[in-house]
């Protein structure tokens, strides 16, 4: 079946013709390759992976590629290599990633394994590098863009063989797999079976990518007697017939061709459980069952979403997060809220006087009763301090600069270390999340793409199913329409605004209270399939609605796994060609633990997700 799908996708790849090549009389666009061979694994070493990488790098160099070749990289160095590759690739041209080593397909994630991603059942999941994040980084717009990914790895799932689901690559991207989803890859005496076939086919003059990969697939299938069938996927608008590894009229380098090899291992490039699938799950659970880190239980759930211990894993996560958020000495929530918002000794020190919404909240804490849902744009029209730059623009609230403690010293390393941040300038931030009506105004003006929405599609519902790239189109349109500088808030600005002058886990105190956030088991109004309208819950002391729950909100920052080295002045922490961005605030299907002011997560910048939305910010000049 996979062989037929592979052939159908291969034949369905549409034409790509480099305009630069045509203008330069057939001259090649720039070519850049990142080649990695990982074989020095403690648990399952691979004899051929580094040789594969060396031979492939040499071949690509002869074919006109600038080649970055690495071997036996741990996770930190592998991430550094990918970041450097994307940085160089931003200058334009064809980008090629080649990886030989262990990998696995867990759900929708193809995880490429660094050499230090072993030692325990959960290590491949927590330490593996997701191909989706790599291809997202390669997909940043550039001149002569074409992305090629070649993986001489397996695609099996050692945890749950049924939990394998492939994701379509980004636009202008082809991913060539050595084997079909859920299957293993073989090794010969000197090279991986797939790489040996690739080295023989890639330098044949005048051959298109389709021809080359078809020859490789046929050779591998014959050599393994059908046990290994290479496979590929092409993203939207991917076109290839203008690209050839070796130009027509050249000569094949016979000295670089490899002799057919004897298969020595049919299931070498795959993490093979030492026990049955049932026993391996027990081993996995036994290795984490006494852990005090939620991330270990999250790794189990990724491997076994419907596993025998799934309910217990969820319970452990909730219990650990609740324990981490519990104060040592808890005063009444409302008194704590009022003290944090109004005391001169508060760790948050505003430069100008505190805005009116914060002062009002300090005098009158949010009522226990949940306010009735109301269209945000209409109810906020006369609020004190509100800014609207046009009829269809989001309402803004102006906030002063100030100093606060960002992050937390909880068990989640992404939130550590807690650190002081000083925002030196006032800024404005959306009083509500961007609504469907506001987004559609941009789409109708051809400034934004039309995006399909499931569930609540009311005009005042939060816009969602947005990628970070989509948000950039919206703020660009707002800037052009209003003449004001719109943008996403910096992550530090977002948390400063979300805390609303408080230092507790949530802006209303240290424990979840019903009626304060649109999240699962957090009180009415709530619906299972989609968020409710913006402005349906109590605002925070700064007068901002839905900072907790509703939809995850994109911010301007590139994802960093900790706050080590983070700017102390509240500016966006960015990197060129950043493939993965930060989202904040949690969303309606998430539980209370995700509503805490310090919670942060990541997502591929170019990928849309139904729970991701946005809130705008702009400079105050």
N, C-alpha and C positions, 0 to 999 in steps of 0.2 A: 504493500500500500504506500509506504513512504517513498519508494522508488518512483511510483507513478506521480505522486505529488511533486517530488523533486523535479521530474521532467517537465511537468506542467508549469511550475513556477519558472523554471529555467527558460522554457520557450516563450513564456509570457513576459520576460524582461524586455522593456521597451528601449528605443534607441536614445542614446546620449551622444551628442556631438559637441565637442569643445569649440566654442567660437574662436578662442585664441588659437587653437590648432589650425583652423581653417584660414585665419588671417595671416598666420605665419608660414603658410605653405606646407602644412603637415608637421611643423615642429611640435615636439612634445610639450604639453604643459608640465609645470614643475611636478616632481614625484617625491613623496616622502614616505618612508616605511619605518614602523616600530616593530622590531622582531624580538620576541621573548621566548626562551626555552628554559623551562623549569623541570629539572629531573632529580634534584637532590632532596627528595622527600624522605623523612625518617621512616614513615610507615610503609610507603609504597614507592620506592625509588624507580625512576625510569632511565634506562641506559641510553636511549637514543635521543631524548628531547633536546639536549644541548647541541648535539651534532646536527639535528634537524634545523635548529635555529641558525647555527653557523653557516650551513650549506645554503639555506634559504636567503640569509642576509647577503652572502657573496653573490648568489644568482641575481638578486634584485639590484645589487650594486652594478653588476654588468649590464643590467637592463635600464640603467639611467636613474635609479632611485637614490636619493640621499637616505642612508640607512642608519638607524639607531639600533644596535644589537646588544641584548643583555641576556644573561643566563643566571639561573638560580636566585631569583629575587624574592626577598621577603615582602610582606604586605606594604610596609612603609616605602621601600624602594620601588616597588611596582607602581604604587600610586604616584610617586615622584616622576617615574618614567612616562606614565600616561599624561600627566600634567605638562611635562616638557614637550611631549609630542604634540599635544593640542595647541600649545603656545606657538610652536614652530609652524604648525599646519595653518594657523590663522593667516599667514602670508599668502595662502592660495595654493591650488594644485590638487593632485590626486593623493589621497591618504590611504595607506594600507597598514593594517594591523595583522601581524601573524603571531599566533601563540601555539606552542607545543608544550603539553604538560597535562596535568590532571584538571578536570573540570566536572561539573555535574549540573543537571537540569532539575531544579527544585521549584515546582510550580511554574511561574512565568519567568523565573530568574535563571539565566545561564551564569553560573559562578565559576570564574577562572581562579584556580587555587595558587596562591603564593606558596613558597616552600615551607613556610611556618604555619600553614593553615591545617595542621593535623595534630594528633596527640589526644584528641577526645572526639566523641561523636558530634558535638556541637560546633567544633572549631571550623569546619569547612563553611558552615552557614554564617558564623559571626566574622570570619576572617576572609572569606572568598570575596572577590571583586566582581560586581554585577556587570555583565556585558552591556546591559541597558544604559548604565551611567557612562560607559566608555563611548558608545555610539552616539549618545546625546551630546557629548563634548565634541566629537568629530563632526557633528552636524551643524555647527555654527556657520552661518553663511560666509562664503568666500569665493574668490575667483576660481573658475575651472573645477568646481566642486564635484568630486566623485569619491565615495568612501568604499573601500574594500576591506572585509574582515575574513581572515582565513584561520580556522581553528582545527588543529590536529589534536583533538581531544575526544573524550567520550561525551555522551549526553544522557547518561543514566541517572536515576535517582536512587541512591542506596538506601534511602529511608522508606519511601513509599513509591514503588515503581509506577503506580497509576497517576501520581501527582506530577504530571509532565504536561506543560502547555506552552507552546511557542508564541512569541510576540513578534508582530511585524516590525521590521527595522524602520528607522526614520527615513525620511525622504532622501533620495540619491545615495542609498546605502545598500550594498550587497553583503550578505553574510554567507560564507561557504563553510559548511560543517563537514568534518571527516566522516560522520556517520549520522544515521537517522535518530530522531528524538527517542530517548529511552534506551539507546543501544550503546555498544562499546566500540573502541577503535583498536586496531591491531598494530603489532610491531614486527619489523623484519630484523635481519641480522645487524644492519647499521643504521637504518632509518625507520621512522614510522611508515607504515604501508601507504598512507595518504600522502605524506610528504615526498616519498620516493616517486610516486606517480606525478605529483605536482612538479618536481624538479625536471622530469623528463618532458612535460608538456608545455611548461611556461615559456620556454625560450624558442618555441617554434615560430618562425616569422609569419606575420600576416594573420595570425589567429586571434579571433575575438575572444572576449572573456567567456561567452557561452561555449565556444568551441573548446577552449582550454579546460573548463570545468567539466564539460561533457566527457572529454577524453579521460580526465582524471577519474571521474566516477565509474566509467566503464572499466578502466584498468583495475581499480580497487575491487570492484564487484567480482571481476574475473579472478583476481589473485586470491580472494577470500572465499570463492565459491558461493557468493551471494550472502555471506554472513555479515559483511560490512558494506552498506550502501550509502555513499556520500549524498549530501543533501544541501540545499541552499534556500535562502529567502531573499527577496528583493523588496525594498521599500517603495513607497509611492514616488512617481516621477523619476524612477531610477532608469537611466539610459546608458547603454554600454557599447554600442557598436562603433562609436568613434574612438574607442580606446583599445589599444593592442599592447601587450607586454613587450613584444618584439615586432618592430615595424616590418611591413612587407618589403621584400627586396634584400633583407639581411640574411645572414646565415646562422643556422643553429650551431651552438657551441657543442660539438660532439664530446669534447673532453669533460664537459660538466654533466653529461647524461649518466644516469646510474643504471646499473644492471638490475634486472628483475631479482627481487630478494625472496628468500624463503621465509614464510611466516613462522615466527617463533612463539608468538603469543597472540591469541585472538581477542583476549579481554584484558589487555595490559593497561590501557589508558582509561581507567575507571576505578573508582573507589569501591572495591568489592567487600561487602560485609563479611566478617568472619563467621557469622551465624546466619540463621534464617531471618527473614524480615521481621518476624514477630520477636525473635530474641534480640535483634539489633535495636528495636524500639525499647525493649526492657533495659538493654545496656545503656542506651541514650538517657532514659529516665533516671536510672540509678546514678549516672554521673552528675546529674544536676539536682536531684530531689531534695538535697539539703542546702542548696544555694540560697544566698540572700540577695541575689541580683535578678531583677525582673528580666533583664536581657537574656538570661539563660533559658527562662521559661518561654520567652518570645521566640527564641531559636527553635525550641521544641515544637511550638505551634506552627512555625513555618515549615518544619520538616513533616509534621504529622497534624495537619489542620483538623482532622477528624479522628485523632489517635485516642487510644484507650485512656490516656491521662489528660486529654484536652481540657475537660471541665476543671480538673484539679489545677492544671497549669494556669488557667484564667483566674481561679480563686487565689492562687499564690501571688500572682501579679497584683491583683487588687489589694491583697493583704499587705504586701511589702510596700506598695506605694502609699497606702494609708498610714502605715507605721512610719514611713519616712517623712510624711507631711504632718504628723501629730506633734503639737507643741509640747515642750517640757512642762510648762505651767500655763494652762489655757484659761484666759479670762473670758467673760461673756463676749460673744462674737460682735455684738453691736457696739459695746464699749470699746473693744479693741479697734474696730473700724473707725469710730469717731476720733479716738486718740491718735491713730496713725495719720488721719487726714488733717487734724487741726493742731496738733502739738507743735510748738516751736522747736522741740528737740528731735523732730522727725528726721531720719537719715536723708530724706529727700528735701533739698533746699532749693526753692525756686528763686530765680533771679528777679523777674518782675513779680508783682503780687499774684497770688493764686487766681486762676480763672473762676468766673462766677459759678459754673456747674460744680466745681469741687467744694466751694464754700457752702453751697446749698446742700450738698450731700452730707457735709460734716454736721450741719445743724439738724437735718432731718434724714436719718439713715433710711435706706431703702425699705419700703414696707414689706411685710411678709406676704401680702396678697399679690398674686401675679397680675400685672397690668394686662388689659385686653389687647389683642393684636391690633395694630394700626399701621397704615401705610406710612413709612418713615418720612418720606419727602414732605407729605402734607402736615404731619403732626409737628415737624421741627421748624416750620417756616418762620416763626416769630421768636425762637429761642434766643436768649441773651448770648451775645458773642458769636453767633453763627455766621458763617460766610458762605455765600453762593455766588459763583462767578458767572453763571448762566442758568437759564431755566432748567436745562437738563443735566446740569453739573451736580456732582455729589455735594451735599452740605458738609461744611468743614467746621471744625472747632480749633481755635488758636490756642496753643499751649506755650507756656514760657519755657525757657531753658531751665536746667536744674541738675542736681547730682543725686544719684540713687545707686543702690546695689543691684547689679544685674546677675541673673543666674541663681544657682543654689548649690549647696554642698551635699546634695542628695546622692543616692547610689547611682544615678544616671550620669556617666562621665560627660555626656554632651552638654550638661548644664554646669559643669565645673570648669574652673573655679569660680565661685562667686566673687565679683570684682566691682569696684567703684567705676562709674561712668559719669562724666560731666558733659551735659549737652549745653553748649555755650550760647546757642541762638534759639529764639522762638521759632516754631514751625506750626503749620496747620495740618490736621489729619482728619480723615473722613469720620463724620459723626456716626455713620452707618457703613456697612459694607456696600460695595457697588451693587446696585439692583439690576434686575433683568431689563427694566425700562431704560435705565441709564446706559447700559451696555448696548441695547438695541438702537439707541440714538446714534451711537458711534458706528454701529454696523450699517444702519440705513444711510449714513453719510459716507460709506465706503472707507471708513477709517479703521474698522475692526472686522474680523471674520464673523459670519453668522455661526453660532455654536448651538448644537442640539442640547436640550435640557429635558431630563426625565423628572417626573414627580411634579411638585409645586412650581408652576410656571407663571404665577401671578406677577404683575408688574413690580410689586414691592418685595418679591422674594429675592434673596441674594443671588447674584450671578455666580455660576459655578461651571465646572467642567472646563476650567481654564488652565492653560500652561503659563509658565512664567513669560514665555515669548509673547503670548497673547496679551498679557498685562502691559507689556511695553508698547504695543500698538495703541492701547487705550490711553495711557498717560501721554503718549506722543500726540494723539488726537486732541486731548484736553488742552495740552500746551498750545497747540496750533490754534484751537478754537478761542481760547481765552486770553492768550498772550501772557499767561502766568506759567511758572515753571512747576509743572506737575511731575510726580514720580511715585515710586513705591516708598514707603517709610523704610529707613534703616532698621535693622533688627533691634538696635538699642533704643531707637525712638519708639518702636512698636511696644517693647516691654515697658518702657517708661510710661507710655500712654495707657497700657493695659493695667498697670498697677494702680494708676490713679492716685498716687500719693501714699500708698499703703506698702507695708513690708510683709504682709501675711501671704500664705500660700495662694489664696484667692483674694480678690480685692475686698470681699465682704467678710473675710476671716480665714481661719485655718481649716474649716470643714465645709464640705459641700452643703448648700442650702437649696431647697427646692424653689424654683421660680426665678433663679438668677442666671441660668445658662441653658441654651438649646442643646441638650446632650441626652444621651440614653440614661434613663432612670434618674433624671435631674428635675423632674416635675413638668407640669403642663404650662403652656401648650407645647406639645411635642408630637411629631409624626414619624413613623418608621422609615418611610420611603424618601423623605426629602426634608430640608429645613423649612421652618415657618417663616413668615414675613419678617423683614428686619424691623427692629424697634419693638418686638413683642415681649421683651424681657427688660428688667430693671437696668438703667444705665449705671455706669461706674461713677466714682466721684468727679471725674473730669467731664462727665456728661456724654460719654461714648457708649454706644450700644453694641452688644454682641461681640465684645472682645474675647469672650470665652464661649466656645461652641459655635453653632451655626455652620460655618464653613472654615476650613483651614485658609489662612491668609498669606499670600506670597509677600515676602519682603525683599529688599534690594540685595541682600548679602549672599555671597557664595557660601556654600556649606563648609564648615570646619567642624571636625569631630569633637573638639573641646574649645573652651574660651582661651586657652593658652596663646598668648600673643595677640589677643583681640585689641582693637583700638580703644582707648580710654576716653575719647572725645565724642563718641556717638556717631561717627561717620560710618558709611557703608564699608564693610570688610569684603573687598571684591578681589577677583583675579581675572586676568584676561582669558577669554574663552571658557569661562567656568561652566561645566556641564550640569552641576547639581546645585540647586538653590534651597534656601531656607523657607519653611512654612511654619506659621505660628497659630496658636489659639485653639486647636482641636476642632472637631466638627460634630454635627448632630448624631451620627451613629456611635460616637466614641463615649467611653465611660467618664466618670467624674475625675479620675486621675489625670486625664489629658487636658482638663480645664485649668490646671494650675498656671499661674502667671509666668512661671519659668519654663514651661514645657516647650520644647522645640523639636522639629523634625525636618526631614529633607525629602526632596523629590526632583526627578530629572526635569531640567528647565524646559525642554521642548515637548514634554509629554502632558497631555490633558488627563485630568482625573476628576471624577464626578463630585468629590468632596472638597476640591480646591477652588477658592475664589480670591477676592482681593479687596483691599481698602486703600484709598489713595492718600498721598501727602503732598504738600507743596511748600516751597520756601516762602517766608514772610519777609518782604523787602519794603 
